[in-house]
Each structure stands twice: as structure tokens, then as C-alpha cells.
Amino acid sequence: MPLSDIAIRNAKPLPGKAFKITDEKSMYLLVRPDGGKYFRFDYRFEGKRKTLALGVYPATSLKMARKKHFLARELLAQGIDPCEKRKEEKTAHTNTFESVARAYLASVAHTVKEVTQQKKVRRFERHIFPAIGRDPISEIKSPAIYSVVRPIIFKNELETAHRVHSDIQRVYSYAISHGFTDYDPAQAVAAQIPAQKAKHRAALTDPKDVAQLLRDIYNYEGTFVVQCALRITPLLFQRPGEIRKMEWQDIDKDAREWRFFVTKTDVNHIVPLSSQALAILEEIRPLTGHGQYVFPSRRDDGRPMSGNTIATALKTLGYDSDTMTAHGFRSIASTLLNEQGWSPDAIERQLCHMPKDAVRAAYNRAQHLDERRKMMQSWADYLDTLRGNDRKPT
């Protein structure tokens, strides 16, 4: 007799022994000694006996179990193994793009700085996961990838579009290596992202323009802290964030050096201080020398000067971001020092541009300090000459 709801409810477990109550066409209810009741379907596929779980009573009703049983028999009629089909569906559900992407992110976390990793994770969470995160990674097609980058392209945020596409490709490289999928649907999308034209930070490089800039800087009427920061920036030509975070403990007046760790390149950097730079530091020392930062925030909250302070000061002087930026002082120094014939290696080392080649990086880290001392003083003298005379010095 086929199973009935009453028969299932009344089925009592036997101590120490499981037993079956058959339904029809190899479906049955397995009653275990602990009282658990499980719907099962026994079948043979390619000569092997197999059992498919159809659910647990009462969460799975008899009607639901019979429906699953019917679908399983249909698969068998098509030459498909129901157990293998279920495994594939479960794997596809488990190996979503997001789950594989997070596994990839975890695998590379130790190779990058924490802040870089956080930015990468935010890109995934903002642009990628909402669109394809829940989809099985093996079933995603190229149009779905394009749908992720297309809105970013329409906003003309091409750098972000390229970064997002690259992130997706790295996930697929990881997924292919670990057997989650066989191909990368992002490859076909690359050609659909317009090439990004490199946009260099604005900077003045004509000595006459630099001369006027320097005179404007020395006529700036902002706060004294900003005045000093603005005047020392062209003398040191380090990254704006490094200058605004300059700490008094890193200044060695006797050695005439500013020593600090550059997080961008992971090196300890030495900036020889010219007489002019030292004079500016001595001017501001009575005001800020009791604290941590040479150029503290005007709010006196223990933080350094804001990252927009120098840019705002330049705008006040009439230099917008298309004409001159705080970062542009590095380009000015690089261009003019090369024109003056200083060693390119010394200039690059002073800019803290470390080559990717490990041997050359080690060489640059250890060399050129004596030359850089001479170069930094000569550079400061040159800027003084420019500021007093808008003709190019001989």
C-alpha cells in the first residue's frame, strides 16, 4: 500500500533498529530509532545503486516528497543522475561570484597594504556585488560583466571602470585556478571600455611662471602655519601628504635632515634640508614646536593640517587645479633639476621614486646622499634667485 499521512504520523521507532515503509516506485520512508523520519528514493544509475534524499518529515510533507520523487524519475528518464544534478546545483549556489571573490580577496590580503585592500573591497561592494554577487560564478556571461562597468563608463569614470574590470578578471583567474569555473567572461569586455587618457597633475615648468608663483607664495596672507607650509613645499618637493604630516621628532637640525618613513614606497627616506628650509622651520618652531606636527590643524585637535589646505591656498592666489597643484611642485623640481644637469638617479631618489627592480632599488636607497645635499641647497638658492628675478638664471 502507498504511504499516507496517517501512516507516517503513526509510525513508531523501534529500539536500536531503523526500518522502511515503502511508498511506490522505490520511494519510501526511513524511520530511525531516534524517531527521525526521512523520505528516500533508491535507484540505479549506470549499474550503481544510489539513494536520493527527498526531505525530512514533517518539514517535508508526503506531497512534497512525491513531487521531488517525480522530478528525480524524470531526470533518470533523460539519462541524468539526480544525485549528481543536486550536487551541481548546490555547488553553483555555494560558489557565487561574491563567495569566490571574497576568497580571492582573503588570499591576497597579505600582499598589499591594508588601506589598499580596503579600497579594493569597497570597489567590489559598491560596483560588483550588487550586480552579480549572488550569481553562480560558472554561469555568469560577458553581458553581465559589461552591465557592471557600463554605468561607470557612462559617468566617464574610466579609471574606475578599468579598475573594476581588472578586479573581476583577477577573481576569474583565481576561480579558474581553483576549479570553480573554466573560462573568464570578462576578457571579451575589455575592448568595450574606452582607453583612458593619462591626466597629469598640473604644474608650471617655465622658470618665468615659477618665478611669479614663488612671489605670489611669499605674498600669501593666510595663517602663519599655512604660509610656512606653502613656502617650504617647493624647497622640499615631497608629496603633499608627507609635508603636511611632517613631525618635529623627524627633524634633525644638527644633521640638517628630515628623516621619515614613506608608506607609499615602504622606505625610510632622507630629505637634506637647505639653509632656507631650516630657516622656515626655525620660524615656526616657537608656534608649533611643542606639539607633534610641524604644520598642525588650525582646530588644534591633535591632527595635521588638512589635505586641502595647500590646494585652497593656491586657489586663493589664483592657481586653479588645471594650472598648478600641490603635487605639481614635484614636477617643477624634476623638470628643472634635470635641465640643470643633476643626476637623474639623485633626482629620482630625492623624489622617493623607487624602481621596481630590486637591485636598482637597493642601489638607489644607499647612494647619492652627498650629491643630494648639494642639489637641495643649490635648488633652494635657485628658487631664491627666481623669486628675486623673473629671468632664467645662468
C-alpha positions as CSV (number, residue, x, y, z in Angstrom):
1,M,0.0,0.0,0.0
2,P,1.2,3.5,-0.7
3,L,2.2,5.8,2.1
4,S,-0.4,8.0,3.8
5,D,-0.1,11.0,6.2
6,I,-1.8,8.9,8.9
7,A,0.6,6.0,8.5
8,I,3.6,8.4,8.6
9,R,2.3,10.1,11.8
10,N,1.6,6.8,13.5
11,A,4.9,5.2,12.6
12,K,6.7,4.4,15.9
13,P,10.5,4.0,16.1
14,L,12.0,0.6,17.0
15,P,14.7,0.5,19.7
16,G,18.1,0.1,18.0
17,K,16.8,-0.6,14.6
18,A,15.8,1.6,11.5
19,F,13.0,0.3,9.2
20,K,11.4,1.4,6.0
21,I,7.8,2.0,5.0
22,T,7.5,1.7,1.2
23,D,5.5,4.1,-1.0
24,E,5.8,3.2,-4.7
25,K,8.4,3.1,-7.4
26,S,11.3,2.8,-4.9
27,M,10.3,5.7,-2.8
28,Y,10.0,5.0,1.0
29,L,10.0,6.5,4.5
30,L,13.0,5.6,6.7
31,V,12.2,5.6,10.4
32,R,15.2,5.8,12.6
33,P,15.5,4.6,16.3
34,D,15.6,8.2,17.4
35,G,12.2,8.9,15.8
36,G,13.5,10.8,12.8
37,K,11.5,10.2,9.6
38,Y,13.2,10.6,6.2
39,F,11.9,10.3,2.7
40,R,14.2,8.4,0.4
41,F,14.4,7.2,-3.2
42,D,16.5,4.2,-4.2
43,Y,17.5,3.9,-7.9
44,R,20.2,2.5,-10.1
45,F,22.3,4.7,-12.4
46,E,25.0,3.2,-14.8
47,G,24.8,0.0,-12.8
48,K,25.3,1.6,-9.4
49,R,22.8,1.7,-6.6
50,K,22.2,5.1,-5.3
51,T,19.9,6.8,-2.8
52,L,18.4,10.3,-3.1
53,A,17.2,12.2,0.0
54,L,13.8,13.7,-0.6
55,G,13.4,15.5,2.7
56,V,12.7,15.1,6.4
57,Y,9.1,14.7,7.8
58,P,7.2,16.8,8.9
59,A,9.2,19.8,7.3
60,T,8.8,18.0,4.0
61,S,5.2,16.7,3.6
62,L,4.3,13.5,1.7
63,K,3.0,15.6,-1.2
64,M,6.3,17.5,-1.4
65,A,8.4,14.3,-1.2
66,R,6.4,12.7,-4.0
67,K,6.9,15.8,-6.2
68,K,10.6,15.6,-5.7
69,H,10.4,11.8,-6.4
70,F,8.6,12.5,-9.7
71,L,11.2,15.1,-10.8
72,A,14.0,12.7,-10.0
73,R,12.4,10.0,-12.1
74,E,12.1,12.4,-15.0
75,L,15.8,13.2,-14.8
76,L,16.6,9.4,-14.9
77,A,14.4,9.1,-18.0
78,Q,16.6,11.8,-19.6
79,G,19.8,9.9,-18.6
80,I,20.7,12.4,-15.8
81,D,21.7,11.2,-12.4
82,P,19.5,13.1,-9.8
83,C,22.2,12.9,-7.1
84,E,24.8,14.5,-9.4
85,K,22.4,17.1,-10.6
86,R,21.7,18.1,-7.0
87,K,25.5,18.3,-6.3
88,E,25.9,20.6,-9.3
89,E,23.1,22.9,-8.2
90,K,24.4,23.0,-4.6
91,T,27.9,23.8,-5.8
92,A,26.6,26.5,-8.1
93,H,24.7,28.0,-5.3
94,T,27.7,27.9,-2.9
95,N,30.2,29.2,-5.5
96,T,28.6,32.5,-6.1
97,F,30.7,35.3,-7.5
98,E,30.8,37.0,-4.2
99,S,31.9,33.9,-2.2
100,V,34.7,33.3,-4.7
101,A,35.7,36.9,-4.8
102,R,35.9,37.2,-1.0
103,A,38.1,34.0,-1.0
104,Y,40.3,35.7,-3.6
105,L,40.5,38.9,-1.6
106,A,41.5,37.0,1.5
107,S,44.2,35.2,-0.4
108,V,45.9,38.4,-1.5
109,A,45.4,40.5,1.7
110,H,48.9,39.8,2.9
111,T,50.5,41.1,-0.3
112,V,49.1,44.7,-0.2
113,K,48.8,47.5,2.4
114,E,45.6,47.5,4.5
115,V,44.4,50.7,3.0
116,T,44.8,49.3,-0.5
117,Q,42.9,46.2,0.5
118,Q,40.1,48.3,2.0
119,K,39.8,50.3,-1.2
120,K,39.6,47.1,-3.3
121,V,36.9,45.6,-1.1
122,R,34.9,48.8,-1.3
123,R,35.0,48.7,-5.1
124,F,33.6,45.1,-5.0
125,E,30.9,46.0,-2.5
126,R,29.9,49.2,-4.3
127,H,30.1,48.3,-8.0
128,I,30.3,44.5,-8.4
129,F,28.5,42.5,-5.7
130,P,25.1,44.3,-6.1
131,A,25.1,43.4,-9.8
132,I,26.5,39.8,-10.0
133,G,27.5,38.9,-6.4
134,R,24.7,36.3,-5.9
135,D,25.1,34.7,-9.3
136,P,27.0,31.3,-9.6
137,I,30.4,32.3,-10.9
138,S,30.4,29.5,-13.5
139,E,27.1,30.8,-15.1
140,I,28.0,34.5,-15.5
141,K,28.3,35.6,-19.1
142,S,30.1,38.5,-20.7
143,P,27.0,40.7,-21.0
144,A,26.6,40.5,-17.2
145,I,30.1,41.7,-16.8
146,Y,29.6,44.6,-19.2
147,S,26.4,45.5,-17.2
148,V,28.7,46.1,-14.2
149,V,31.1,48.5,-16.0
150,R,28.6,50.2,-18.3
151,P,27.2,52.7,-15.8
152,I,30.7,53.6,-14.7
153,I,31.7,54.3,-18.3
154,F,28.6,56.4,-18.9
155,K,29.7,58.6,-15.9
156,N,33.0,58.9,-17.7
157,E,34.8,57.4,-14.7
158,L,37.1,55.5,-17.0
159,E,39.9,54.8,-14.4
160,T,37.3,53.3,-12.1
161,A,35.8,51.2,-14.9
162,H,39.2,49.8,-15.8
163,R,40.0,49.0,-12.1
164,V,36.6,47.3,-11.7
165,H,37.2,45.2,-14.8
166,S,40.6,44.3,-13.7
167,D,39.3,43.3,-10.3
168,I,36.7,41.0,-11.9
169,Q,39.4,39.4,-14.1
170,R,41.6,38.7,-11.1
171,V,38.7,36.9,-9.4
172,Y,38.2,34.7,-12.5
173,S,41.9,33.9,-12.7
174,Y,41.6,32.7,-9.1
175,A,38.4,30.9,-9.8
176,I,39.8,29.1,-12.8
177,S,42.9,28.1,-10.8
178,H,40.7,26.6,-8.1
179,G,38.3,24.8,-10.3
180,F,35.3,27.0,-9.8
181,T,34.9,27.7,-13.5
182,D,36.6,27.1,-16.8
183,Y,36.7,30.5,-18.5
184,D,36.9,34.2,-18.0
185,P,33.8,36.1,-19.4
186,A,35.5,39.4,-18.5
187,Q,38.0,39.0,-21.3
188,A,35.6,40.0,-24.0
189,V,34.5,43.1,-22.1
190,A,38.0,44.7,-22.1
191,A,37.7,46.1,-25.6
192,Q,34.4,47.8,-24.7
193,I,36.0,50.1,-22.1
194,P,37.3,53.3,-23.7
195,A,41.0,53.9,-23.2
196,Q,41.8,56.4,-20.5
197,K,43.9,59.4,-21.5
198,A,46.6,59.9,-18.8
199,K,45.9,63.1,-16.9
200,H,49.0,64.5,-15.3
201,R,48.8,66.8,-12.3
202,A,49.0,70.4,-13.4
203,A,52.3,72.1,-12.8
204,L,54.2,75.1,-14.1
205,T,57.6,74.3,-15.7
206,D,58.6,77.6,-17.3
207,P,61.1,79.4,-15.0
208,K,59.3,82.7,-15.6
209,D,56.0,81.2,-14.4
210,V,57.7,79.5,-11.5
211,A,59.2,82.9,-10.5
212,Q,55.8,84.5,-10.4
213,L,54.4,81.6,-8.4
214,L,57.1,81.9,-5.8
215,R,56.5,85.7,-5.5
216,D,52.8,85.0,-5.1
217,I,53.5,82.4,-2.4
218,Y,55.6,84.9,-0.4
219,N,52.8,87.4,-0.7
220,Y,50.2,85.0,0.6
221,E,48.3,86.5,3.6
222,G,46.8,83.3,5.2
223,T,47.6,82.0,8.6
224,F,51.3,81.7,9.6
225,V,51.2,77.9,9.6
226,V,49.9,77.8,6.1
227,Q,52.4,80.5,5.0
228,C,55.3,78.4,6.2
229,A,53.9,75.1,4.7
230,L,53.4,76.9,1.4
231,R,56.9,78.3,1.4
232,I,58.7,75.1,2.4
233,T,56.8,72.9,-0.2
234,P,58.8,74.0,-3.3
235,L,62.0,73.7,-1.3
236,L,61.4,70.1,-0.3
237,F,59.2,68.9,-3.2
238,Q,58.0,65.9,-1.3
239,R,54.4,64.5,-1.6
240,P,51.8,66.9,-0.1
241,G,50.6,64.4,2.4
242,E,54.1,63.8,3.7
243,I,54.8,67.5,4.1
244,R,51.6,68.2,6.0
245,K,52.2,65.3,8.3
246,M,55.8,66.3,9.0
247,E,56.7,65.7,12.7
248,W,59.1,67.5,14.8
249,Q,60.7,64.3,16.0
250,D,61.8,63.5,12.5
251,I,63.7,66.8,12.1
252,D,67.5,66.6,12.8
253,K,68.6,70.2,13.0
254,D,72.3,69.3,13.5
255,A,72.4,66.8,10.7
256,R,70.2,69.2,8.6
257,E,67.9,66.3,7.6
258,W,64.3,65.3,7.7
259,R,64.0,61.5,8.1
260,F,60.7,59.7,7.8
261,F,59.1,56.5,6.6
262,V,57.4,56.7,3.2
263,T,54.4,54.4,3.3
264,K,53.8,54.7,-0.5
265,T,57.1,53.1,-1.3
266,D,57.9,51.4,2.0
267,V,61.3,53.0,2.5
268,N,63.0,55.2,5.1
269,H,63.6,58.5,3.3
270,I,66.1,61.3,3.9
271,V,65.5,64.8,2.8
272,P,68.6,67.0,3.2
273,L,67.4,70.4,4.5
274,S,68.7,73.6,2.8
275,S,69.5,76.7,4.8
276,Q,66.3,78.2,3.6
277,A,64.2,75.2,4.7
278,L,65.8,75.2,8.1
279,A,65.1,78.9,8.5
280,I,61.4,78.3,7.8
281,L,61.3,75.5,10.4
282,E,63.0,77.8,13.0
283,E,60.4,80.5,12.3
284,I,57.5,78.2,13.0
285,R,59.1,76.2,15.9
286,P,58.0,78.7,18.6
287,L,54.4,78.3,17.5
288,T,54.1,74.6,16.9
289,G,57.3,73.0,18.3
290,H,55.6,71.9,21.5
291,G,53.3,69.6,19.5
292,Q,53.7,66.5,17.3
293,Y,53.2,68.1,13.9
294,V,55.2,70.9,12.3
295,F,52.0,72.0,10.4
296,P,49.1,71.1,12.7
297,S,45.4,71.6,12.1
298,R,44.1,75.0,12.8
299,R,41.5,73.3,15.0
300,D,44.2,72.3,17.5
301,D,42.7,68.8,17.6
302,G,46.0,66.9,17.5
303,R,45.8,66.2,13.8
304,P,48.0,67.5,11.0
305,M,47.0,70.3,8.6
306,S,44.1,69.3,6.2
307,G,44.9,67.7,2.9
308,N,43.2,70.5,1.0
309,T,44.9,73.4,2.8
310,I,47.7,73.9,0.2
311,A,45.3,73.5,-2.7
312,T,43.0,76.0,-1.2
313,A,45.9,78.4,-0.6
314,L,46.9,78.1,-4.3
315,K,43.4,78.8,-5.4
316,T,43.3,81.9,-3.2
317,L,46.4,83.0,-5.1
318,G,44.7,82.4,-8.4
319,Y,46.0,79.0,-9.3
320,D,43.2,76.5,-10.0
321,S,43.7,72.8,-10.3
322,D,44.2,73.0,-14.1
323,T,47.1,75.4,-13.6
324,M,49.0,74.3,-10.5
325,T,48.5,71.7,-7.8
326,A,50.3,70.9,-4.5
327,H,51.7,67.8,-6.1
328,G,52.9,69.9,-9.1
329,F,55.9,71.2,-7.1
330,R,57.4,67.7,-7.6
331,S,57.1,68.1,-11.4
332,I,58.6,71.5,-11.2
333,A,61.7,70.2,-9.4
334,S,62.0,67.1,-11.5
335,T,61.9,69.1,-14.8
336,L,64.2,72.0,-13.8
337,L,66.7,69.9,-11.9
338,N,67.1,67.6,-14.9
339,E,67.5,70.6,-17.2
340,Q,70.2,71.8,-14.9
341,G,72.1,68.6,-15.4
342,W,71.8,66.9,-12.0
343,S,72.0,63.2,-11.9
344,P,68.6,61.6,-12.8
345,D,69.3,58.9,-10.1
346,A,69.8,61.6,-7.5
347,I,66.6,63.4,-8.5
348,E,64.5,60.3,-8.6
349,R,65.9,59.2,-5.2
350,Q,65.1,62.6,-3.8
351,L,61.5,62.3,-5.2
352,C,61.4,58.9,-3.5
353,H,60.6,57.2,-6.8
354,M,61.8,53.7,-6.1
355,P,62.4,51.5,-9.2
356,K,60.6,48.1,-9.3
357,D,63.9,46.3,-10.0
358,A,65.1,45.1,-6.5
359,V,68.8,45.5,-7.3
360,R,68.4,49.0,-8.6
361,A,66.1,49.9,-5.7
362,A,68.8,48.8,-3.2
363,Y,71.4,50.9,-5.1
364,N,69.2,54.0,-5.1
365,R,68.4,53.6,-1.4
366,A,72.1,53.6,-0.5
367,Q,73.5,56.2,-2.9
368,H,73.5,59.8,-3.9
369,L,73.1,61.4,-0.4
370,D,76.2,63.6,-0.7
371,E,75.0,64.7,-4.2
372,R,71.5,65.2,-2.9
373,R,72.7,67.5,-0.1
374,K,74.5,69.7,-2.7
375,M,71.4,69.5,-5.0
376,M,68.9,70.6,-2.4
377,Q,71.0,73.6,-1.3
378,S,71.6,74.5,-5.0
379,W,67.8,74.2,-5.6
380,A,66.9,76.4,-2.8
381,D,69.4,79.0,-4.0
382,Y,68.0,78.8,-7.5
383,L,64.4,79.4,-6.2
384,D,65.6,82.4,-4.3
385,T,67.2,83.7,-7.5
386,L,64.0,83.1,-9.4
387,R,61.9,84.8,-6.8
388,G,64.1,87.9,-7.0
389,N,64.5,87.9,-10.8
390,D,62.0,86.5,-13.3
391,R,64.8,86.0,-15.9
392,K,66.2,82.5,-16.1
393,P,69.4,82.3,-14.1
394,T,72.5,81.4,-16.0
